[in-house]
Structures are given as structure tokens and as C-alpha cells.
Amino acid sequence: MAFSSAVEVLNQIIITHELGFISIEDYTQLRKIVESITNKLNALRNYQINK
């Protein structure tokens, strides 16, 4: 559920940038943060599966 929420946030960030509400710099920074979170969630999921 957390992964899906993070992807939803990413979609909102993309839309916000496309509509011109945030700059490319803010978009890039926010995208990196969300990607970091989703990578950590994937690592946690993989750890739990392989445990």
C-alpha cells in the first residue's frame, strides 16, 4: 500500500510540473526523493519475501 501511495505522489508531482506549478529543479528534486523512498520500500519487500 505504501508503494502505491508513493507512485500516486509521483504522478501528482508529474502533473504539477506539466501544469507549470513547479520548476524543473523542484520537479527533479522531488522525483529523486520519491524514487529513493520507492527503492527503500522495494528493498524492504524483497527482504521480507526472502526471509
Stockholm file with secondary structure:
# STOCKHOLM 1.0

chainA/1-51         MAFSSAVEVLNQIIITHELGFISIEDYTQLRKIVESITNKLNALRNYQINK
#=GR chainA/1-51 SS CHHHHHHHHHHHHHHHHHTTSSCHHHHHHHHHHHHHHHHHHHHHHHHHHHC
#=GC SS_cons        CHHHHHHHHHHHHHHHHHTTSSCHHHHHHHHHHHHHHHHHHHHHHHHHHHC
//
